[in-house]
């Protein structure tokens, strides 16, 4: 019996559709070529992750939005209220976005030391 069913097929088809659209719009790749490229990417994902349970995070959980990056870039230390009004957010939300973007950028610059984020690894003093 085949596993995955309708939802899995929908996910793969949607991946091909969305990816092909982005390739056409952003890189001007011809439609047939973009669909073929996305099908190949989908097959590679299936070969690599096939049979595994996978959680697909919501966009805000794994990538910074353009809005968040723009808020971070425009922040000057004293314009939180202005940014909040402009984006329909509260000051608290703007501060949270600033902290999140800062943390993401620091992680990107610094990297991680193996074992320090693993709760099973005991760190001795």
C-alpha positions as CSV (number, residue, x, y, z in Angstrom):
1,X,0.0,0.0,0.0
2,X,1.2,3.5,-0.8
3,X,1.8,5.8,2.1
4,X,1.2,9.5,2.2
5,X,-2.0,9.7,0.3
6,X,-3.7,12.8,-1.0
7,X,-2.2,15.4,1.4
8,X,1.4,14.3,0.5
9,X,0.6,14.5,-3.2
10,X,-1.0,18.0,-2.7
11,X,2.1,19.2,-0.9
12,X,4.4,18.0,-3.7
13,X,2.2,19.5,-6.4
14,X,2.0,22.8,-4.5
15,X,5.8,22.9,-4.0
16,X,6.2,22.5,-7.8
17,X,3.6,25.1,-8.5
18,X,4.9,27.7,-6.0
19,X,8.5,27.2,-6.9
20,X,7.9,27.4,-10.6
21,X,6.0,30.6,-10.2
22,X,8.8,32.2,-8.2
23,X,11.4,31.1,-10.8
24,X,9.3,32.6,-13.6
25,X,8.6,35.9,-11.7
26,X,12.0,36.5,-10.1
27,X,14.5,34.9,-12.5
28,X,12.5,34.9,-15.7
29,X,13.0,31.2,-16.2
30,X,10.6,30.0,-18.9
31,X,7.5,28.3,-17.5
32,X,8.1,24.7,-18.8
33,X,11.7,24.9,-17.6
34,X,10.8,26.2,-14.2
35,X,8.2,23.4,-13.7
36,X,10.7,20.7,-14.7
37,X,13.3,22.2,-12.4
38,X,10.9,22.2,-9.5
39,X,9.8,18.6,-10.3
40,X,13.5,17.6,-10.0
41,X,13.8,19.4,-6.7
42,X,10.7,17.6,-5.4
43,X,12.1,14.2,-6.5
44,X,15.4,15.1,-4.8
45,X,13.6,15.9,-1.6
46,X,11.7,12.6,-1.8
47,X,14.9,10.7,-2.3
48,X,16.6,12.4,0.6
49,X,13.7,12.6,3.1
50,X,11.4,9.8,1.8
51,X,9.7,7.8,4.5
52,X,10.6,10.2,7.3
53,X,8.2,12.1,9.4
54,X,8.8,15.8,8.8
55,X,7.4,18.9,10.5
56,X,7.0,21.8,8.1
57,X,7.3,25.1,10.1
58,X,5.2,28.1,9.4
59,X,7.2,30.8,7.5
60,X,7.7,33.0,10.4
61,X,9.3,30.2,12.4
62,X,12.2,29.7,10.0
63,X,12.8,32.9,8.0
64,X,12.7,36.5,8.7
65,X,10.1,38.4,6.7
66,X,10.9,41.3,4.5
67,X,8.8,43.4,6.9
68,X,10.9,42.4,9.9
69,X,14.2,43.1,8.1
70,X,12.9,46.5,7.0
71,X,11.9,47.3,10.6
72,X,15.3,46.3,11.8
73,X,17.1,48.3,9.1
74,X,15.0,51.4,9.8
75,X,15.3,51.3,13.6
76,X,17.4,54.2,14.8
77,X,17.0,53.7,18.6
78,X,14.1,56.2,19.0
79,X,11.5,55.4,16.4
80,X,9.7,52.4,17.8
81,X,6.3,54.1,17.9
82,X,6.7,55.4,14.3
83,X,7.6,51.9,13.1
84,X,4.7,50.4,15.1
85,X,2.2,52.8,13.6
86,X,3.6,52.3,10.1
87,X,3.2,48.5,10.2
88,X,0.1,48.2,12.3
89,X,2.0,46.7,15.3
90,X,2.3,47.5,18.9
91,X,5.6,48.8,20.4
92,X,6.0,45.5,22.2
93,X,5.7,43.6,18.9
94,X,8.3,45.9,17.3
95,X,10.7,45.2,20.2
96,X,10.1,41.5,19.8
97,X,10.9,41.7,16.0
98,X,14.0,43.7,16.7
99,X,15.2,41.1,19.2
100,X,14.4,38.2,16.9
101,X,16.2,39.7,13.9
102,X,19.2,40.6,16.0
103,X,19.4,37.0,17.3
104,X,19.0,35.5,13.8
105,X,21.8,37.8,12.5
106,X,24.1,37.0,15.4
107,X,23.5,33.3,14.9
108,X,24.4,33.6,11.3
109,X,27.6,35.5,12.0
110,X,28.8,33.5,15.0
111,X,27.7,29.9,14.2
112,X,27.2,27.4,16.9
113,X,29.6,25.2,19.0
114,X,28.7,21.5,18.8
115,X,27.1,20.2,22.0
116,X,26.2,23.5,23.6
117,X,22.6,23.5,22.5
118,X,22.2,19.8,23.2
119,X,20.3,19.3,26.5
120,X,21.8,15.8,26.9
121,X,25.4,17.1,26.9
122,X,26.5,18.0,30.3
123,X,28.7,21.1,30.4
124,X,31.2,21.0,33.3
125,X,32.6,24.1,34.9
